[in-house]
């Protein structure tokens, strides 16, 4: 599986987990896992796959650069984006997989999944993470 970014998530399909970091000094959890010199300050951890919708909105127009998703603006479809609280860990910003936005409600249970984000130069799908109603 081609991923949109290195060390963003591990696994495939419905079995992915987000890669976060736990501060070796304070225990604070961050996402995504830090790279470069800061990575030595964090322990690599897998975050919970399930959480609760904390807030959300609908992206009703194509994002502007530096967005590097699908360039097919003629077929753009609005999508939900929001924050999911992973209890006792962190709140994560994410796309929401949901065809009917009226189904989304703050506090509802959500589960992590992988979703095609764009195609690479060879036409292979590039995946990102997203949350869907549990």
C-alpha positions as CSV (number, residue, x, y, z in Angstrom):
1,X,0.0,0.0,0.0
2,X,1.4,3.4,-1.0
3,X,0.9,5.9,1.8
4,X,0.6,9.7,1.6
5,X,3.4,10.1,4.2
6,X,6.0,7.9,5.9
7,X,5.3,6.9,9.5
8,X,1.8,8.3,9.4
9,X,0.1,4.9,9.9
10,X,1.0,1.2,10.0
11,X,-1.1,-1.7,8.6
12,X,-3.6,-1.8,5.7
13,X,-7.3,-1.3,5.1
14,X,-9.5,-1.7,8.2
15,X,-6.4,-2.8,10.2
16,X,-4.4,0.4,10.2
17,X,-3.2,2.2,13.3
18,X,-1.9,5.8,13.5
19,X,1.7,6.3,14.5
20,X,2.2,8.8,17.3
21,X,4.9,9.6,19.7
22,X,5.0,9.7,23.5
23,X,7.5,12.2,25.1
24,X,10.2,10.4,26.9
25,X,10.2,13.3,29.4
26,X,6.6,14.4,30.0
27,X,4.6,11.5,28.6
28,X,2.7,13.8,26.3
29,X,1.3,12.2,23.2
30,X,1.8,13.8,19.8
31,X,0.6,13.0,16.3
32,X,2.1,12.6,13.8
33,X,5.3,11.0,15.0
34,X,8.1,13.6,14.9
35,X,10.9,13.3,12.4
36,X,14.5,14.6,12.5
37,X,16.3,15.6,15.7
38,X,13.0,15.7,17.7
39,X,12.3,12.0,17.0
40,X,14.8,11.1,19.7
41,X,12.7,12.8,22.3
42,X,9.7,10.5,21.6
43,X,8.9,6.8,21.9
44,X,7.0,5.6,18.7
45,X,3.6,4.3,19.7
46,X,0.4,3.1,18.0
47,X,-2.7,5.2,18.8
48,X,-6.2,3.8,19.5
49,X,-8.3,3.0,16.4
50,X,-11.5,4.1,18.0
51,X,-12.6,7.4,19.3
52,X,-15.4,10.0,19.4
53,X,-16.3,12.8,16.9
54,X,-15.2,16.0,18.7
55,X,-16.1,18.5,15.9
56,X,-16.6,18.5,12.2
57,X,-17.4,20.5,9.1
58,X,-17.8,20.0,5.3
59,X,-15.2,21.0,2.7
60,X,-17.5,22.1,-0.1
61,X,-14.8,23.5,-2.5
62,X,-11.5,22.1,-3.8
63,X,-8.6,22.9,-1.5
64,X,-6.0,25.4,-2.9
65,X,-2.3,24.6,-3.3
66,X,-0.2,23.2,-1.7
67,X,-3.0,20.5,-1.6
68,X,-1.6,17.5,-3.5
69,X,-4.7,15.3,-3.6
70,X,-6.7,14.4,-6.7
71,X,-6.3,17.0,-9.5
72,X,-9.6,16.0,-11.0
73,X,-11.5,19.2,-10.0
74,X,-14.3,18.6,-12.4
75,X,-15.3,15.5,-10.3
76,X,-14.7,17.1,-6.9
77,X,-17.2,15.9,-4.2
78,X,-17.6,17.7,-0.9
79,X,-16.2,15.7,2.1
80,X,-16.4,16.0,5.8
81,X,-13.3,16.8,7.9
82,X,-13.1,17.0,11.6
83,X,-11.5,16.1,14.9
84,X,-11.7,12.7,16.6
85,X,-10.9,12.4,20.3
86,X,-8.9,9.3,21.1
87,X,-9.7,9.0,24.8
88,X,-6.7,9.6,27.2
89,X,-4.4,10.2,24.1
90,X,-5.0,13.0,21.7
91,X,-7.5,14.8,19.4
92,X,-6.7,14.0,15.7
93,X,-7.7,16.0,12.7
94,X,-9.0,13.8,9.9
95,X,-11.2,13.3,6.9
96,X,-14.5,11.6,7.7
97,X,-15.7,8.8,5.5
98,X,-19.5,9.5,5.3
99,X,-21.8,9.8,2.3
100,X,-24.6,11.4,4.2
101,X,-23.3,14.3,6.4
102,X,-26.5,14.4,8.4
103,X,-25.4,11.1,10.0
104,X,-22.5,12.8,11.7
105,X,-23.0,14.0,15.2
106,X,-20.6,15.3,17.9
107,X,-19.8,12.5,20.4
108,X,-20.6,9.6,18.0
109,X,-18.2,6.6,18.0
110,X,-15.7,6.7,15.1
111,X,-13.2,4.1,13.8
112,X,-10.0,4.5,11.8
113,X,-9.8,3.3,8.2
114,X,-7.6,3.8,5.1
115,X,-8.9,5.8,2.2
116,X,-7.6,6.5,-1.3
117,X,-6.3,10.1,-1.4
118,X,-4.9,10.4,-5.0
119,X,-3.1,8.3,-7.6
120,X,0.7,8.3,-8.0
121,X,2.5,8.8,-11.4
122,X,1.9,5.1,-12.3
123,X,-1.8,5.4,-11.5
124,X,-1.5,3.4,-8.2
125,X,-3.7,4.7,-5.4
126,X,-2.0,6.6,-2.6
127,X,-3.7,6.1,0.8
128,X,-4.3,8.3,3.8
129,X,-6.1,7.7,7.0
130,X,-9.7,8.7,7.8
131,X,-12.4,8.0,10.3
132,X,-15.8,6.6,9.7
133,X,-18.8,6.1,12.0
134,X,-18.3,2.9,14.1
